[in-house]
Structures are given as structure tokens and as C-alpha cells.
Amino acid sequence: MMNFALSEEQEAVRKLVRSFVDKEIMPYIQEWDANHHFEPSVLKRLAELELMGVCIPEKYGGSGMDYNTLAIVCDELERGDTAFRTAVSVHTGLNSMTVLQWGNEFQKQKYLTPQAKGEKLAAFGLTEPGAGSDVAAMVTTARKDGDSYILNGSKLWISLADYADNFLIFAYTDKSKKHNGISCFIVERTFPGVTTRAIKGKLGIRAGNTGEVILEDVRVPAENLLGEEGEGFKIAMSALDNGRFTVAAGACGTIQACLEASLKYCHERETFGKKIGQHQLVQQMIAKMVAGLETSRLLVYRAGWLKNQGVRNTRETSLAKWIACDAAWEAASDAVQIHGAYGYSNEYPVERYLRNAKAPVIYEGTREIHTIMQAEYALGYRKDKPLNKMLPKWPFEDVRDILE
């Protein structure tokens, strides 16, 4: 049975992250955003608070908390800025949780444990210049050579590209098999042939690092193959179930931030002899934010509850990501409208919320992809089968060796 009440531990985590955001992000974020500056010390502090591996079992260096606690962390971080939620989403959701799900014991000890402790940063390399929603259009290749693979290609729009120590890189080991010919590799930044460069001129998430990862004859040990050859597409899709979950949770933080800023402004600004919060059309926008926030959080917590049960949640996570990200975009647009001309200026934070809110509507499955997915589920065209490897149920101590 789902229980929507947060546990004492979850409430404590929410308060901890909210306090962290108020003290260590809010006072500086306008400057970081304006200067396109990524501040890695924020992630170091999160590691000190044991929040970079919040839902990774203690056995592998994590905090051992449940998946909805991860959602709470992402929610509160994005209330400060999308850049830092994105970093946690990529490091924890897309990479570390994927290694937890698909990795062998050697890979978990070597890579997952230092990542969960925040000693190493991790990123995810699926998207390419010509391959986004159409994953099979990727051109990156991995050729077997003795006890290694030689990787060639490039990955684009990679968060933490210039800062990550480890990457999950997807490449074709057999192009003739299409989706079934894609494999996944753990690639270290220090491997010869790996270079990165930042992407400049982004509309939003300017306080985050995004870039290209270039692979030129990169020799990767065969022991760094995650899963089996040809399982890369399955691994990528399961990783997106985790990444989309964190994106949806983060979108709730954007709505929360928009609501808080708008309520404050409504009580300060007067027009036509009364506070603007007394105007019915302004109230309509506030009400829509409240509805979007409550709806989105319920969808996120339902997906998290399914994760805690060890149940595949592709459909539910897709719905949460679609609805929450759309609601965040609408909330940010309405927040700018409520602020009027001031909303168009960086004197107030809502213009940053609007710029930041656009990217999540696009990445990790565009709004259009999720719309199609939900229609195909309803029509019976799409049905999920249990994966041969699932994330461990929570509490982890009860199933500590589930993947061994």
C-alpha cells in the first residue's frame, strides 16, 4: 500500500537539502548563471552530506535510502537551480544506478563505490550529434581487439562532460543488428584518446557544465563492458527510467520555486489599488501552479514507490516526466507573467526559471516521445516485459545480493 506521508528520515533530508540550497546556492546562483560558471564545490559539499549516492546501498558506499528520498533531493536542489539537480541526476540516476543494476561485483567495487561516496564524478554518454530520440542512429563504434575494445565516435550534450571521472558510453559492437548491436562501456577520462569540450551559448542551465565527449581510438578493457555485448539498448532504456524519474522530481522543484517567488511578489506588488494577488486572473495562475505541483509530486512518488518494490516503472516514470516538465514550463511562464516587466529581467529569478525549464521538456525523452509512449500503452501497442536485471528493492539489506 502506498503511503504518501514522508518518513522522519525523508523530512530530515528535505530540511537538510533546503537549508543547503538556501545557504550555498541561492546567494550565488544569479552570478554563476550570468557568468556561465559551474561551481564544482557544490557537489563536493553534497558528497560530504552523503547525498551523491543517496539511494545506493551502504554496501557500495551509498546512504542506503529509498528512491523517493532521491526524488526529494532532486526536488529541493532544483528549487535552487536546475544545474545542480542535473548533476545529481546524471551522476546518480543515469550512471550510478545503472552500474548498480547491470554491473558485476568488480565494476561495483571499482566504479560504483567511489561514485556513491562522491569521490568520483560520473556521466552518461548516449546522445550524439545525429542521434537523440533515435538511439539507433548513433555512429560511435566499439571494435573488439584482444582483451580490449577500441572506441571511436563522439557524444554530445553530455552533462558534467568536463568534470566527470567516469562515463557510460554506448557504442555499436555490431551495426548489422541495429538496436541489438549496441553495447555499453565504462570509460575513464584518463584513458588515452578521451577529450571533452564545453558547449557555450545555452539558453538555460547556464550554471551547469554541458559538453561533447570525443573518443579517438580509445582502448577500453573488456572488463569494462557493462552487461553483455548487445545489451546496450536495454541498459540505456533502464537508465532512462532512472534519469527521467530524477528529472520529473526536479521539475517539481522548479514549480515550487516559481510558486514561492510569485506568492512573494503577489503580496508586495499593488495595481489598481490592491495587491495583485487579489486579481482573479493572477489567482488562476497561482492555482494552476498549485495543481501542477501536487499532481507532479504524486506521479513522481508513485513511480518511486514502484522502484522501491522492484517493479518495472517505464510507463509511470514516462508519465511523471512528461506531466511534471510541462507543468514546470507553464509555471515558469506564468511566474514571468505575474512579475510583468520585472519578470523579464534578471533582477528577479523567474526569468532564469523560464530559461531552465525548457531543457527538461526536451532531454531524456522529448514531450512528443512521452506523448507517443503513453498513447501506445493505452492502445496496447506497447507492453513492457520484466528486465532480466532490475534495481534492488528497498530496504536494500533484505536483498543485498539480488544481483550477484
N, C-alpha and C positions, 0 to 999 in steps of 0.2 A: 504494500500500500504506500502510495506517495504521501510524504509529509512535507508540507510547504513551509513549516516553521524551521528557521535556521537553528542549528545547534549552538551551544555556548561557544564551541571552538570556532564555528563559522562566523558568529557575531564578533568574536575577538579578532579574527583575521580581517574582517571588513573594517573594523575600527583601526586596526594597525595600518592597513594599506591606505585608508582615507587620511589618517594622520601623516603618513609618509608623503602622500601626494600633496597635501596642504603645505608641508614644510619644505619638501625637497624638489618639487616640480613646479607648483603654482607660481612661486615668486620669480622664477627664471624662464618660464616657458615662452613668454611673448618674445623675449630677446633671442632665445635659441631658435625659435621658429623664424623670426625675421632674418637671422643670420644663417639659416640653413645649417645649424650646428647640432650634431648628435653628441650627447653627453654620456659617455660610457660609464662614468662613475655612478650613475643612477642604477645601472644593472649590477654593479659591484655591491651597492648598498642593499639591493633586493636579495643578492646572494647571501649577504650577512644576515638578513632576516629569514633565510631559508625558504625563499619564495620562488627560486628559479627551478625548483623541482618539486613543487607543492604536491602534485599528485603522483609522484614516483615513489615506489615502495622504499622504506628505510633501508632495506637490504642493498639497494643500489644508490644510496646517498641522498634520497629524497626525503620529504617530510611525511610521506605516507598518508596524506589527507585525501579526501574523496574528490571526484571530478567536479562536483558542484562548487567545491571550495576554490578550484582553479577558476571557475566561472566568476566567482566573487572577486578574485584578484584581478581578473581582466576587466571586469565591470568598473572597479574603483580606479584602476590605472588609466583607463580611457577617459574617465571623468577629468583626469589631469591633462592627458593628451594621447591621441591615437598612436603616436610614435612609440611610446613605451609599452603599450599593450601589444602592439605589433611585434616588438622584440620578444616579448614573453610568448606570444602565440607561435612564432616561428621556432624559437629555441625549445620551448616545452611541448607545444601542441603538435607541430609538424615534424620536428626531428626527434626529441627525446621519447615521446610517447610511441613513436613509430619503431624506434630501436627497442623499446620495452616490449612491443607487440611482436616484432618479427626477428629480433636479434637472437643470436645464440649466447651462451654464457660468457664466452671470451669477449664478444663485442659489447656486452652489457658492462662487464668489468672494466674494459679498456676505455670505452667511449661514454656509455650512459652514466656511470658513477661520477666522473668529474664534471659532466654536464649538469647533473642533478644538483651537485654541490655548488654550481656556478663558477667552478674553477676554469671551465672551458665554455666558450660560446658556440652555439650550433645554428646552422641554417639549412635551407631546403631548396634544392635546385631542380625544378620541373619545367617551368616556363622558359621558352626560347623566343628569339626574335620572330619566328614564324610559327610558333606553336604555343597557344594559350589554352582555350577551351578544347581545341582539337589536339589532344595529347599525342595522338599517333603521328602528327605532322612533325614531331621532333626529328632532328638530324644528328644529334650527338650519338657517337658510336663507342662501343667498348669491344675491343678485339682481344681474344684470349691469346696470351703469349707465355707459354710455360706455366709458372705458378703465379702469374700476374695477368692483369688486363691493361690494355693501352687505351686510354680515353681521349677522344678528340671532339671538340664542339664548344658551344657557349650557352650559358644560361642568363636570362635577362629578368629584370625586375625582382632581384633577389634581395630580400631584407637582410641586413647585417652582412652584406657582401664583403665589406672592407674590414669587418671586425670578427667574424666567425672563425673559430679554430677548425671546426669540422663541418662538412657539408654532406647532405644526402643528395647524390647526383643520379639522375635517371638517364639511361642510355640504351640504345639498341645493341643487343648482342646477336640478334638475328632479324634483320629488317623484313625478311620474307614472311615472317609470322605475324607481322603488324603488332597489335596490342600484346599478343602473347610472346613477342620477341623482345620486350623491354625488360631490363634488369635494373637493380638499384645497388649503388655502391656508397660506402662511407669513404669520403675523400678528405684528407687533411690539407689544410692550407700550405703546410710545409713541403708537400710533395712537389718535386720539380715539374714545372710546366703549368702550375696553377697561378693565374694572375687575376686581379679584380680591379674594377674602376667604378667610381660612383656615378650615378645618374643625377644630373643637375636640371634645374628648371621645372621641378614638380609643382603642380597646382597646390597640393596639400601634403600633410605629413612631412613637413619640411624639417622638423626636428629629428627625423629618423634617417637612418642610412639605408639607401637602396642602390643597387648597382648591378653590374654584369660580372659573371664569373667565366673566365676564359680557360679552356682546357686544351693544352697543346702537347700531345704525346705524353700524357700523364700516366705514369706506371703505378697501378693500384694493386696491392697484394690480393690474391684470390680470397684470402681470409676476410677481406673487407666487403665481399659480396653479401648483401643483406638478403636473407631468404635464399631462394633458388633462382637459377637462371630462368628468365621468362615470367617471374612473379612480380616484376616491377610495376605493372599497371595495377594489380591488386593492391600492392603496397602503397602506391600513390593514392588510390581511391580511399583506402582505410586511413591514410594520413590526413586526407582532406576532411574526413568525418571529424577528426580531432581539431584540425585547424579551423574549420567552419564553426565548430562549437565555440571556440575562443573568440572568433570574430563576432559571432552573434552576441556573446556575453559582453564584449567590448562595446558594441553598438548601444547596449543598454546604458553604459556609462556616458556616451555622447548625449543620449536623450536626457539623462539625469542632469548633466552639465547645462544643457540648453534650458531645461525647466528651472533650475536654480537661478541661472542668470536672468531669465525672463521674469520670474517672480520678483526678484530683487528690483529689476527695472520698473515693473508694474507698480510697485509701492513707492517708487521715487518720482516718476515722471507724471506730470499733470497736463491734460489737454482739455479744452472746453470746460474749465472749471472743476475738473475732478481727476482722480487718479486714473491712469489709462486701464488699470485692471478692472475698472467698473464699466468699461465699454464691452458690450456683448460680443462683438466680433473678436476682440482680444481674448475674451474668456473662451471663445470657441477654439482658438489656437492653443491656449493653455490646456483645455480639456482634451484636445487631441494628443498633446504630449503625454498627459497622464495615461490615457488609454493605450498609447503606443508603448509606454514604458511597462505598464502592468502586463500587457499582452506578451510583449517580447520576453520579459523575465520568466513568465510562466512557461513559454515554449522552450527557453533555454534550460530551465530546471527540469522539465520533463525529459529532455534529451540527456541531461546529466544523470538523472535517475536511471535511465536505461543503461547508460555507461556503467553506473555503479553495479547494476545487475549482471553485467557481462553480456548484454543483449545488443545485437547489431541495431544501429540507430540512424542509418543513412537518410531515410525518409524524414524522420523527425528533426534531425540536425539541419538538413536542407531547408525545411520549412522555417525553422528558427532563424537561420542565417538570412533567408530572403526577407522575412517579415521584419526582423529587428533592424537590418541595414536600411531597408526602405523607410521604416519609421524614424530612424536616426536622421536620414537625409531630409525628411519632411520636417522634423523637429528643428533642425538647424536652419532650414529655410524660413520657418515661421518665427524662430528666435530673431533672425535678422530683420524680419518684417516688423516684429514688435518693437525692436530698437530703432526702427526708422533709419534716418540718415546715419545715426551713430552706429547702427549695426553694420554699416558698410565700411567702417573704419576700424583699424586695429586698436583703437582706444578701448574697445570692448572685445571680449573674447569670442563673441558669437560668429564673427566673420571667419575666424580660424576653425571653429566647429564645422561651419559650412564647407570650407575647403577640405577639411579632413574627412568629412562624411561621405564624400563622393567615391573615394578609392574602394572602400569596403563593398560598395554596390557592384563593383567590377571584379575585384580579385577573389580568388578561391571559389570560383563559380559565379558568373555574372547573374544579375537578376533574371535575365532571359533563360539561362540554363536551368536555374532553380524553378522557374515557372513551368518549363517543359517537364522537368522531373516530376513535379507534383501532379501535373495533368496525366502523365504516363502511369504513375502509381494509381491514380483514381480510375483510369481507364483499363487497368490491368495489363498494360503493355510492358511495364517494368515491375519486376519482382526480385527481391533480394534473397540470396542464399547465404546461410551462415558461412563466414570465412573459416578457413582451416586453422587460423590463429586469431584469437580475439584478445582485446585488452583484458588483463586480470580483473576480476571482480574486486570490489571494495567491501569490507576491510581486507587489505592485502595479506595480512598474516594468516588468514584462513586458507588461502590458495597460493602461498608463496612460490610454489614450484610448478604452477599451472603450465608454464611454457617450456619447462625443461624436459 
